[in-house]
Amino acid sequence: MSLEESNRMLKKTHSQVLNYNKTYHVYLHEKCLFKNLSQEEFDVIWGRLYHSYWDGLTYSEVDIDEATLIDSSY
């Protein structure tokens, strides 16, 4: 395997880890409709909802700190 191929694989793996540590919440007029969506789930839901409910539809990205999850005792 060449160095270039190895770097491409590392970048892909790194981006998958970053996506895994991120979730999305979708809101309509500040009311939460969906929470803790993966990137794939968010893409589908946002794409479908935005066409019909673009007025008042928002979302937030939540970065998950894995160290915090590991250290939590309850």
C-alpha positions in Angstrom: 0.0 0.0 0.0 1.4 3.4 -0.9 1.7 6.3 1.5 -1.0 8.2 -0.5 -3.5 5.3 -0.1 -2.6 5.0 3.6 -3.2 8.7 4.1 -6.6 8.5 2.3 -7.7 5.6 4.5 -6.6 7.5 7.6 -8.5 10.6 6.6 -11.6 8.5 5.9 -11.3 6.8 9.3 -10.8 10.1 11.1 -13.9 11.6 9.4 -16.0 8.6 10.4 -14.9 9.0 14.0 -15.7 12.7 13.9 -19.2 12.0 12.5 -19.7 9.3 15.1 -19.1 11.8 17.9 -21.6 14.3 16.6 -25.4 14.1 16.8 -28.2 16.4 15.6 -31.4 17.8 17.1 -34.2 19.1 14.9 -36.6 21.8 16.1 -39.8 23.3 14.8 -40.7 26.6 16.4 -38.2 25.8 19.2 -39.9 22.5 20.0 -37.7 19.5 19.6 -39.0 17.0 17.0 -35.9 14.7 16.8 -32.8 14.4 19.0 -29.6 12.4 18.8 -29.8 11.8 15.1 -26.8 10.4 13.3 -25.5 12.2 10.2 -27.3 9.8 7.9 -30.6 10.1 9.8 -30.3 13.9 9.9 -29.6 14.2 6.2 -32.8 12.2 5.4 -35.1 13.9 7.9 -33.8 17.4 7.3 -34.1 17.0 3.5 -37.7 15.9 3.8 -38.9 18.3 6.5 -37.2 21.4 5.0 -39.3 21.3 1.9 -42.6 21.5 3.9 -41.7 23.3 7.1 -38.8 25.6 6.2 -40.3 28.4 8.3 -39.4 27.8 11.9 -37.3 24.7 11.3 -33.9 24.7 12.9 -31.3 22.3 14.0 -28.3 22.0 16.3 -25.1 20.0 16.1 -24.0 18.4 19.4 -20.4 17.3 19.7 -20.1 14.4 22.1 -17.0 14.3 24.3 -16.2 10.6 24.7 -14.0 11.3 27.7 -17.1 12.7 29.5 -19.2 9.7 28.7 -16.5 7.3 29.9 -16.0 9.1 33.2 -19.7 9.4 34.0 -20.7 7.1 36.8 -24.5 7.2 36.3 
